[in-house]
Amino acid sequence: MDVSPSRSIQLTASQQAAVEHFEGPLLVLAGPGSGKTRVVTQRISRLLERGVQPWNILAITFTNKAAAEMSARLQEFTDTRNLWVSTFHRFCAHVLRQRAVAVGLQPNFTILDATDQKQAIKQVLASLDFDAAHYPPGKILATISNAKNDLQTAEMYVRQFEESVADHFTAVVAKVYPAYQKFLMESNAVDFDDLLLHVVHLFEEYEEIRSRYDDRYQYILVDEYQDTNEAQYRIVRALSRNTRNLSVTGDPDQSIYGWRGARIDNILRFEQDFEDAVVIKLEQNFRSTKTILAAADSLIAHNRLRKAKELTTNNAEGEPVELLHFPDSGTEADSLARHLRQLVEQEDRKWSDFAIFYRVNSLSRQLELALSRHHVPYQVAAGVAFYQRAEVRDVLAYLDLVNNPQNRSAFQRVVNVPLRGIGRTSQQRLMAYAESKGLNYLDAALEADRVPQMSKRAAASLKAFARLVQSFSLSNSGTVADLIEDVVEQTGYARQWSTNPSEQDLQRQANVEELIAAARHHDSLFEADTSLEGFLESTSLVSDLDAIEQESERGKVTLMTLHAAKGLEFPVVYIVGVEQNLLPHERALREGNPREYEEERRLLFVGITRAKQRLFLTMSRSREMHGRSMPTIPSDFLSEIDLVQTDGTLLAAQLPDTTPTSPLKRLGINETDLNAIRAALNRADGPRLITGAALLNGTQASASLPFNFPIGSSVRHPRYGVGTVISVGGYGHRRTVSVEFDEESRTETFIVSKCPLQPVGNH
C-alpha cells in the first residue's frame, strides 16, 4: 500500500502526540483554528503506516463538506476506496441497508428529506382531522425529532404522555407520532432521525450485529464530539466495547447545538466513560490574530461547563476588535454595506473575504436590502438548496419511485406530473383502494380499472403511468445520469418547457441538466456508491452549506447565522446585533437556564473565532423587530471582551453616496426630500416607483417598484397560492427569489423583475 510518511508534515508537539497515539481511548481537546482536521487525517495516515487495514478504520464527522475535505486530504496519502469517512447519518444508512429486515424495512428504503417529512406530517394531520394551520408541521416534526434523538420511540412517547399531565400540543403529537411512523413504515421510508434510532436498536438488541461491526471497525475516530446527541453517543459506545481504540476530537467551548439534542456532557464525561483515556490539548491557533484570540479567550473564560485551555498563536497582534454602535438597525445595515465597499477598494480585498453573522435569520432582511442598494454581491447561506428546487425534486421523485415502489410521497408527487388527467379525486380513490387491498400505490395503479368509480380515462392514465415507471431501471439505462435522461425524455417532463420557453422555463431546464451533471460527477467518484440507492442517499443527506462559495475570483459576501458559521473562517467578520434578547437570545434569558445561557456565550465564541484578521461587533440603540422599532440594550457579553468602541455612523460619513437614489440630487431634490424618498424606497410593503421627472411635476408614476423579498416573508402567487420566501440570489435584473408554497409543498424560483408575487401581511 502506498502511504506517504505522515511525519513529513510539520506538526506541533501536541499535534504529533495525538497522531502517534496508537491504541486505547484518546480525547483530543482542539481549540478553534488549531489544525484538528490535519491531526485526524495524519492520525489515519499513521495508523495505515503501522499496518492497520483501511477497512478496519471508521472516521465520523458531522457534515458532508467536512467528510469530503477529510477524504480529499487522505487521498494525498493513500487509496481511500476501502476507508470509511462519512457522517453519522451516512454510516447509519449503510448499516441499515445491510440489516433493514431486522427493523421491518426493505434494503431499498427511501430517506425522506425535510420537505418530504413535512409533506408526510401534513398527510397524517389530515388523516387525523387536525388542521395544519393550527398545528404547524414544522413544530410537530421538531418535537418528534427531539424525541427520537433522546431515543424515544412512538410507543414510549405515548406511554410517557399517558403517565403525565401534558398540554394540548403534546396530546396532538402523541397521536401524530405513531401515525407518522406507520406512514413511514408503509412507505418503506425513514427520516434522518430514524437512521440513528434504528441503528441504536440494532446494536442494543442484536449482540451479534453489534459485535460484528465492533470487530470490523477496530479504530474509530469521531470529529466534533461535543455535538453528539444521545443516539450518536450510544452508537459510538456500542462500537467501542470489543476494541477500545476510540479517538474523539472536539471542544466543549464550541458546543452550540443543544437546541437540537447535542449533549455537551458526552465530551465532558469522556474520561469517566474511559478511565484510561489519554487527553491531549491542541491550544495553538493558526487562524486568528492575537487580539481576536484574546477577545475569544476572555469571553469563554466566564463559562463553567468547559475544560480549561490556554489558546495561543504566533500570528500578528492585529487590529483591535471594534464594537460599532448605531442609532438604529437601518443605519447599521447601510453603514456596513458602505464599509464593505471601502475595505474592498482601499485594502484590495475580495468580496468573499467578508462574512456577516447574526443570531436569528430575521436580521438578514435589512442587510440584504442595503447590500443590494450598494451593489455588493452577496449570498445567504442555508437558503434554498439545489435539491429542493421543484423540477429537481420531481425528477428525484421519479427515481425514488423506481428504486422504492412503496414510496407514497414520491408517487403522489409525480403521478400527475406532467399532467396526465389524473386529478385529486382519482388519486384519492386509488389510495383508498390500495389501503383496502393492502397494495402500494404503484401496484394499485396497475389495476386502476378495478377501482370503484374510477373513470376510464383516469384508469388508463394510471395504468400507463405505472407501466412507464416499472419500465425504468438502472440496468437498462447503464448509469444514474443515463436513467435521469431516460426519465426526463420518456415521461415528457422536459417537453412542458419546450414551447415558447420563458426565462423561468430555461432556468428549470438548466437545473435538470445540472442534476444530470451531478449524477455523472457522483458516478465518477471512485469511492462512491454508484447504485441508484447510493445516488439518492447522497442527495437526501446533502447540506445547504455545501453550496457556499469561498474560492471564486471575487466571490460574494456571505450572510449566515452564527450556528451555520461553525467550521468556516473568513478574513473579515461582522457579528451583527450583539444585544440582550438577541445574543444572548431572549429564550435563554426568559427560562433562566444556566446551560442555555452558557451555550449563547459559546455561540458568540464560535462567531469570534471564525475571524482571521478583522472582527467587528455591532449593536443598535433601536432595532426593527416583529414589524416595529424596539429599543435595545447592549449584550452582557460585551463587558467580557476587550474591545474598542466606535460610532458606526462615522464609517459611512467618510464615503460617497452610492445608492440608486443619488441621481435625484442632480434634479435639485434637497436632502430632506431625498431622505424621505430613501425611507419610502426602503419600505418592504412595495411602494410605487417615483421618477425624478414625476417629482419635478408633482406627479407619481403608475409603475410599481418590485417588491423586496426578505427571507421568511409571506407572498402570494396567482397559481401556487401563499408561500414563504426561503432564499434570494442573483444581482440586478437577474435577481431571483425562491418561495416554498404551502398548498403544494413545492419550491419555485422566480426572477424578481418579472414575477407576479405580491406581499402578504406586514413585513
GUDREN-801881 format. One record per residue (C-alpha): residue in one letter; x, y, z. Coordinates in steps of 0.5 Angstrom, whole numbers, padded with zeros to 4 digits, always signed. Example, Ala and Ser with C-alpha at 12.3 -4.5 7.8 and 13.67 -1.06 7.14 Angstrom:
GUDREN-801881
a+0025-0009+0016;s+0027-0002+0014;
***
This chain:
GUDREN-801881
m+0000+0000+0000;d+0003+0007-0002;v+0002+0011+0004;s+0006+0018+0005;p+0010+0019+0011;s+0006+0022+0016;r+0012+0025+0019;s+0014+0029+0013;i+0008+0034+0015;q+0011+0039+0020;l+0007+0039+0027;t+0007+0042+0034;a+0009+0037+0039;s+0002+0036+0042;q-0001+0035+0035;q+0005+0030+0034;a+0003+0027+0040;a-0004+0026+0038;v-0002+0023+0031;e+0003+0018+0035;h-0002+0015+0040;f-0004+0008+0038;e-0008+0004+0042;g-0013+0006+0047;p-0018+0011+0048;l-0016+0018+0046;l-0019+0025+0048;v-0016+0031+0043;l-0019+0038+0046;a-0018+0042+0040;g-0019+0050+0040;p-0021+0054+0034;g-0016+0054+0029;s-0012+0049+0032;g-0011+0044+0026;k-0015+0039+0028;t-0017+0036+0021;r-0010+0036+0020;v-0009+0032+0026;v-0015+0027+0025;t-0012+0026+0017;q-0005+0025+0020;r-0007+0020+0025;i-0011+0016+0020;s-0004+0016+0016;r+0000+0014+0021;l-0005+0008+0023;l-0004+0006+0016;e+0003+0006+0016;r+0003+0002+0022;g+0000-0004+0018;v-0008-0002+0020;q-0012-0004+0014;p-0016+0001+0012;w-0023-0003+0012;n-0021-0003+0020;i-0022+0005+0021;l-0028+0009+0021;a-0028+0016+0021;i-0034+0020+0023;t-0035+0027+0022;f-0042+0032+0022;t-0042+0035+0015;n-0041+0032+0008;k-0037+0038+0007;a-0032+0036+0013;a-0032+0029+0011;a-0031+0031+0003;e-0025+0035+0006;m-0022+0030+0010;s-0023+0025+0004;a-0019+0029+0000;r-0013+0030+0005;l-0013+0023+0006;q-0012+0022-0002;e-0006+0025-0002;f-0003+0019+0003;t-0007+0013+0001;d-0012+0010-0003;t-0019+0011+0000;r-0024+0007-0003;n-0024+0002+0003;l-0023+0007+0008;w-0030+0010+0011;v-0030+0017+0012;s-0037+0019+0013;t-0042+0023+0017;f-0046+0019+0022;h-0052+0019+0018;r-0049+0016+0012;f-0045+0011+0016;c-0052+0009+0019;a-0055+0009+0013;h-0050+0004+0010;v-0051-0001+0017;l-0059+0000+0016;r-0059-0002+0008;q-0055-0009+0011;r-0059-0010+0016;a-0066-0007+0014;v-0070-0013+0015;a-0069-0013+0022;v-0072-0007+0024;g-0078-0008+0019;l-0075-0005+0013;q-0073-0007+0006;p-0066-0005+0004;n-0068+0000-0002;f-0072+0004+0003;t-0072+0012+0002;i-0069+0017+0006;l-0074+0023+0007;d-0071+0030+0007;a-0074+0036+0011;t-0079+0037+0005;d-0082+0030+0005;q-0082+0030+0012;k-0086+0036+0012;q-0091+0033+0007;a-0092+0027+0011;i-0094+0030+0017;k-0099+0034+0013;q-0102+0028+0011;v-0102+0025+0017;l-0105+0031+0020;a-0111+0031+0015;s-0112+0024+0016;l-0113+0025+0024;d-0117+0031+0022;f-0112+0036+0025;d-0112+0043+0022;a-0104+0044+0020;a-0106+0052+0020;h-0107+0051+0028;y-0101+0045+0029;p-0095+0047+0025;p-0092+0041+0021;g-0085+0044+0023;k-0086+0045+0030;i-0089+0038+0031;l-0083+0035+0027;a-0078+0039+0031;t-0082+0035+0037;i-0081+0028+0034;s-0074+0030+0032;n-0072+0031+0039;a-0076+0025+0042;k-0072+0021+0037;n-0065+0024+0039;d-0067+0022+0046;l-0069+0015+0044;q-0076+0016+0045;t-0080+0011+0040;a-0087+0013+0039;e-0089+0008+0044;m-0085+0011+0049;y-0087+0018+0048;v-0095+0016+0048;r-0093+0012+0054;q-0090+0018+0058;f-0096+0022+0055;e-0101+0018+0059;e-0097+0018+0065;s-0096+0025+0066;v-0100+0032+0066;a-0099+0034+0059;d-0101+0041+0055;h-0106+0040+0049;f-0100+0041+0044;t-0096+0035+0047;a-0103+0031+0046;v-0103+0032+0039;v-0096+0030+0038;a-0098+0023+0042;k-0103+0022+0036;v-0099+0024+0030;y-0092+0021+0032;p-0095+0014+0032;a-0099+0015+0026;y-0093+0019+0022;q-0088+0012+0024;k-0094+0008+0021;f-0094+0012+0015;l-0086+0012+0014;m-0086+0004+0015;e-0092+0003+0010;s-0088+0007+0005;n-0081+0003+0007;a-0078+0010+0009;v-0074+0013+0014;d-0073+0020+0016;f-0066+0023+0019;d-0067+0021+0026;d-0069+0014+0024;l-0063+0013+0021;l-0060+0014+0028;l-0065+0011+0032;h-0066+0004+0028;v-0058+0003+0029;v-0058+0004+0036;h-0064-0001+0036;l-0060-0006+0032;f-0053-0005+0036;e-0057-0006+0043;e-0062-0011+0041;y-0058-0016+0037;e-0051-0017+0040;e-0049-0021+0034;i-0050-0015+0030;r-0046-0010+0035;s-0040-0015+0036;r-0039-0016+0028;y-0039-0008+0027;d-0035-0007+0033;d-0030-0012+0031;r-0029-0009+0024;y-0028-0002+0026;q-0022-0003+0030;y-0020+0004+0030;i-0026+0009+0031;l-0025+0017+0030;v-0030+0022+0032;d-0030+0029+0030;e-0034+0035+0033;y-0035+0030+0039;q-0038+0036+0043;d-0044+0036+0038;t-0046+0029+0039;n-0053+0027+0041;e-0055+0021+0046;a-0057+0017+0040;q-0050+0018+0037;y-0047+0017+0044;r-0050+0010+0044;i-0047+0008+0037;v-0040+0010+0039;r-0040+0007+0045;a-0043+0000+0042;l-0037+0000+0037;s-0032+0001+0043;r-0033-0005+0047;n-0029-0010+0044;t-0024-0006+0042;r-0023+0001+0045;n-0019+0004+0040;l-0024+0010+0040;s-0021+0017+0039;v-0025+0023+0039;t-0024+0030+0038;g-0028+0036+0040;d-0028+0043+0044;p-0033+0044+0049;d-0033+0051+0048;q-0036+0050+0041;s-0042+0046+0043;i-0047+0050+0040;y-0053+0045+0038;g-0056+0044+0045;w-0063+0046+0042;r-0063+0040+0037;g-0061+0035+0042;a-0053+0036+0042;r-0050+0034+0049;i-0044+0037+0052;d-0044+0032+0057;n-0042+0027+0052;i-0035+0030+0052;l-0034+0033+0059;r-0035+0026+0062;f-0031+0022+0057;e-0025+0021+0062;q-0031+0018+0066;d-0033+0013+0061;f-0026+0011+0059;e-0022+0012+0065;d-0015+0010+0062;a-0016+0016+0057;v-0010+0020+0054;v-0012+0027+0054;i-0008+0032+0049;k-0010+0039+0048;l-0009+0043+0042;e-0008+0050+0044;q-0004+0054+0039;n-0009+0057+0034;f-0006+0058+0027;r-0012+0062+0024;s-0013+0069+0028;t-0009+0075+0031;k-0007+0076+0038;t-0013+0081+0039;i-0018+0077+0036;l-0016+0071+0040;a-0015+0075+0047;a-0023+0077+0046;a-0025+0070+0045;d-0021+0067+0051;s-0023+0073+0056;l-0031+0071+0054;i-0031+0064+0054;a-0027+0064+0061;h-0034+0066+0064;n-0037+0059+0063;r-0037+0054+0068;l-0038+0048+0064;r-0032+0047+0060;k-0025+0044+0060;a-0020+0050+0061;k-0015+0051+0055;e-0010+0057+0054;l-0010+0059+0047;t-0004+0062+0044;t-0002+0064+0037;n+0004+0066+0033;n+0000+0071+0029;a+0001+0078+0029;e-0002+0083+0034;g-0007+0085+0029;e-0012+0091+0029;p-0017+0092+0036;v-0023+0088+0036;e-0028+0094+0035;l-0035+0095+0037;l-0039+0099+0032;h-0046+0102+0035;f-0051+0106+0031;p-0058+0109+0033;d-0062+0104+0029;s-0062+0098+0025;g-0063+0101+0018;t-0057+0106+0019;e-0053+0100+0022;a-0054+0096+0015;d-0053+0102+0011;s-0046+0103+0014;l-0044+0096+0014;a-0045+0096+0006;r-0041+0102+0005;h-0036+0100+0010;l-0035+0093+0006;r-0034+0097+0000;q-0029+0102+0003;l-0025+0096+0005;v-0025+0092-0002;e-0023+0099-0005;q-0018+0101+0000;e-0015+0094+0002;d-0015+0091-0004;r-0020+0085-0001;k-0024+0080-0005;w-0032+0080-0003;s-0031+0073-0001;d-0026+0076+0005;f-0032+0078+0008;a-0038+0075+0013;i-0044+0078+0017;f-0046+0073+0022;y-0053+0074+0026;r-0056+0070+0032;v-0063+0070+0028;n-0065+0070+0021;s-0070+0076+0021;l-0064+0080+0022;s-0062+0079+0015;r-0067+0083+0011;q-0065+0090+0012;l-0057+0088+0011;e-0060+0085+0004;l-0063+0091+0002;a-0057+0095+0004;l-0052+0091+0000;s-0057+0091-0006;r-0057+0098-0006;h-0050+0099-0005;h-0048+0094-0011;v-0045+0089-0006;p-0045+0082-0009;y-0048+0077-0003;q-0050+0070-0002;v-0055+0068+0004;a-0052+0061+0007;a-0057+0056+0008;g-0062+0059+0003;v-0066+0054-0001;a-0061+0048-0003;f-0061+0046-0011;y-0064+0039-0009;q-0070+0043-0006;r-0072+0046-0013;a-0079+0044-0015;e-0076+0041-0022;v-0070+0037-0019;r-0075+0034-0013;d-0080+0032-0019;v-0074+0028-0022;l-0071+0025-0016;a-0079+0023-0014;y-0079+0019-0021;l-0072+0016-0019;d-0075+0015-0012;l-0081+0011-0014;v-0076+0007-0019;n-0072+0005-0013;n-0077+0004-0008;p-0084+0003-0011;q-0087+0003-0004;n-0085+0011-0003;r-0092+0014-0002;s-0089+0021-0002;a-0086+0020-0009;f-0092+0017-0012;q-0096+0023-0010;r-0091+0028-0013;v-0091+0025-0020;v-0097+0021-0021;n-0100+0027-0025;v-0093+0031-0027;p-0093+0033-0032;l-0101+0033-0033;r-0104+0026-0035;g-0111+0028-0033;i-0111+0024-0026;g-0114+0029-0021;r-0114+0030-0014;t-0121+0026-0013;s-0118+0020-0018;q-0112+0020-0013;q-0116+0019-0007;r-0120+0014-0010;l-0114+0010-0012;m-0111+0011-0005;a-0117+0008-0001;y-0117+0002-0006;a-0109+0001-0004;e-0111+0001+0003;s-0117-0003+0002;k-0113-0009-0002;g-0106-0008+0002;l-0102-0005-0004;n-0097+0000-0005;y-0100+0006-0010;l-0096+0004-0016;d-0099-0004-0016;a-0106-0001-0015;a-0105+0004-0021;l-0103-0003-0025;e-0111-0005-0023;a-0114+0002-0023;d-0119-0001-0028;r-0122-0004-0022;v-0122+0002-0017;p-0129+0004-0016;q-0132+0010-0019;m-0125+0011-0023;s-0126+0014-0030;k-0124+0010-0036;r-0119+0016-0038;a-0116+0016-0031;a-0116+0009-0030;a-0112+0008-0037;s-0107+0014-0035;l-0106+0011-0028;k-0104+0004-0031;a-0100+0007-0037;f-0096+0011-0031;a-0095+0005-0027;r-0092+0001-0033;l-0088+0007-0035;v-0085+0007-0028;q-0084+0000-0028;s-0080+0000-0035;f-0074+0005-0032;s-0068+0001-0029;l-0061+0003-0028;s-0059-0004-0031;n-0063-0002-0037;s-0060+0005-0037;g-0053+0004-0035;t-0051+0010-0030;v-0056+0014-0026;a-0054+0020-0031;d-0057+0016-0036;l-0063+0014-0032;i-0065+0021-0031;e-0064+0023-0038;d-0069+0017-0040;v-0074+0019-0035;v-0074+0026-0037;e-0075+0024-0044;q-0080+0019-0044;t-0084+0022-0038;g-0085+0028-0043;y-0082+0032-0037;a-0078+0037-0041;r-0083+0038-0046;q-0087+0042-0042;w-0082+0048-0043;s-0080+0047-0050;t-0086+0051-0053;n-0084+0059-0052;p-0080+0058-0046;s-0080+0063-0041;e-0074+0065-0037;q-0076+0061-0031;d-0077+0055-0036;l-0070+0056-0039;q-0068+0056-0031;r-0071+0050-0030;q-0068+0046-0036;a-0062+0048-0033;n-0063+0046-0027;v-0065+0039-0029;e-0059+0039-0034;e-0055+0041-0027;l-0058+0035-0024;i-0055+0030-0029;a-0048+0033-0029;a-0049+0032-0021;a-0050+0025-0023;r-0045+0024-0027;h-0040+0027-0022;h-0043+0022-0017;d-0041+0016-0022;s-0034+0019-0023;l-0032+0019-0015;f-0029+0012-0015;e-0030+0011-0008;a-0038+0013-0009;d-0044+0008-0009;t-0046+0008-0016;s-0052+0005-0015;l-0059+0008-0015;e-0060+0008-0008;g-0053+0011-0007;f-0054+0017-0011;l-0061+0018-0008;e-0058+0017-0001;s-0053+0023-0003;t-0058+0028-0005;s-0062+0026+0001;l-0056+0028+0006;v-0053+0034+0003;s-0052+0040+0007;d-0054+0047+0005;l-0048+0050+0007;d-0044+0045+0002;a-0046+0051-0003;i-0043+0056+0000;e-0038+0060-0005;q-0031+0062-0002;e-0026+0060-0007;s-0028+0065-0013;e-0024+0070-0016;r-0028+0076-0013;g-0034+0072-0010;k-0039+0074-0005;v-0040+0077+0002;t-0043+0071+0006;l-0049+0072+0010;m-0051+0067+0015;t-0053+0065+0022;l-0048+0064+0028;h-0050+0057+0028;a-0049+0056+0021;a-0042+0059+0021;k-0039+0053+0025;g-0033+0050+0022;l-0032+0056+0017;e-0027+0062+0017;f-0026+0069+0014;p-0021+0074+0014;v-0026+0080+0016;v-0032+0078+0020;y-0038+0083+0023;i-0043+0080+0028;v-0049+0084+0028;g-0054+0085+0034;v-0050+0084+0040;e-0055+0086+0044;q-0059+0083+0050;n-0065+0079+0048;l-0061+0077+0041;l-0055+0075+0044;p-0056+0072+0049;h-0063+0070+0046;e-0069+0072+0050;r-0071+0065+0051;a-0064+0063+0055;l-0066+0070+0059;r-0073+0068+0060;e-0072+0061+0062;g-0066+0063+0067;n-0063+0056+0065;p-0055+0057+0066;r-0054+0052+0061;e-0057+0055+0056;y-0054+0062+0058;e-0047+0059+0057;e-0049+0056+0050;e-0051+0063+0048;r-0044+0065+0050;r-0041+0059+0047;l-0044+0061+0040;l-0041+0068+0041;f-0034+0065+0042;v-0035+0061+0036;g-0037+0067+0032;i-0031+0071+0034;t-0026+0065+0033;r-0028+0065+0025;a-0025+0072+0024;k-0018+0071+0022;q-0015+0079+0021;r-0021+0084+0023;l-0027+0083+0027;f-0033+0088+0028;l-0039+0087+0033;t-0045+0092+0032;m-0050+0094+0036;s-0056+0099+0035;r-0060+0103+0040;s-0066+0101+0037;r-0068+0095+0032;e-0073+0093+0028;m-0076+0087+0030;h-0083+0084+0029;g-0085+0090+0025;r-0084+0095+0029;s-0078+0099+0032;m-0076+0097+0039;p-0071+0100+0044;t-0065+0095+0046;i-0059+0095+0051;p-0052+0092+0050;s-0051+0085+0051;d-0048+0083+0058;f-0043+0079+0054;l-0040+0086+0051;s-0037+0087+0058;e-0033+0081+0058;i-0029+0083+0052;d-0023+0087+0051;l-0025+0092+0045;v-0025+0099+0042;q-0032+0103+0041;t-0033+0107+0035;d-0039+0111+0033;g-0041+0107+0027;t-0044+0112+0023;l-0037+0115+0022;l-0036+0110+0018;a-0041+0112+0013;a-0039+0119+0013;q-0033+0118+0010;l-0035+0115+0004;p-0039+0118-0002;d-0046+0116-0003;t-0047+0110-0008;t-0055+0109-0007;p-0059+0109-0013;t-0063+0115-0011;s-0056+0119-0012;p-0058+0122-0019;l-0064+0125-0016;k-0059+0130-0012;r-0058+0133-0019;l-0065+0134-0020;g-0065+0139-0015;i-0068+0135-0009;n-0066+0138-0003;e-0063+0133+0003;t-0070+0133+0007;d-0074+0131+0001;l-0068+0126-0001;n-0068+0122+0006;a-0076+0122+0005;i-0075+0118-0001;r-0070+0114+0001;a-0074+0112+0007;a-0080+0110+0002;l-0076+0106-0002;n-0073+0102+0004;r-0080+0100+0006;a-0082+0093+0005;d-0089+0094+0003;g-0088+0095-0004;p-0088+0103-0005;r-0090+0106-0012;l-0084+0108-0016;i-0083+0115-0016;t-0079+0118-0022;g-0075+0124-0022;a-0079+0128-0027;a-0085+0126-0024;l-0082+0129-0017;l-0081+0135-0021;n-0088+0135-0024;g-0091+0134-0017;t-0094+0127-0020;q-0093+0120-0018;a-0091+0114-0024;s-0096+0109-0024;a-0091+0103-0025;s-0089+0099-0019;l-0083+0098-0015;p-0081+0091-0015;f-0083+0088-0008;n-0076+0087-0004;f-0077+0080-0001;p-0074+0079+0006;i-0073+0072+0008;g-0078+0069+0012;s-0084+0074+0009;s-0090+0071+0006;v-0092+0072-0001;r-0098+0070-0006;h-0097+0067-0013;p-0104+0067-0017;r-0103+0060-0019;y-0099+0057-0013;g-0102+0061-0007;v-0099+0063-0001;g-0092+0061+0001;t-0085+0063+0005;v-0079+0067+0002;i-0073+0062+0003;s-0068+0065-0001;v-0066+0070-0005;g-0060+0071-0010;g-0057+0074-0016;y-0056+0081-0018;g-0059+0087-0021;h-0064+0085-0027;r-0062+0078-0025;r-0064+0078-0018;t-0068+0072-0016;v-0073+0070-0010;s-0074+0062-0008;v-0081+0061-0005;e-0084+0055-0001;f-0091+0054-0003;d-0096+0052+0003;e-0101+0048-0001;e-0097+0044-0006;s-0091+0044-0001;r-0087+0046-0007;t-0081+0051-0008;e-0081+0055-0014;t-0075+0060-0016;f-0077+0067-0020;i-0074+0073-0023;v-0076+0079-0018;s-0077+0084-0024;k-0082+0079-0028;c-0085+0075-0022;p-0092+0076-0020;l-0091+0075-0013;q-0095+0080-0008;p-0093+0081-0001;v-0098+0078+0005;g-0099+0082+0011;n-0094+0086+0014;h-0086+0085+0014;
***
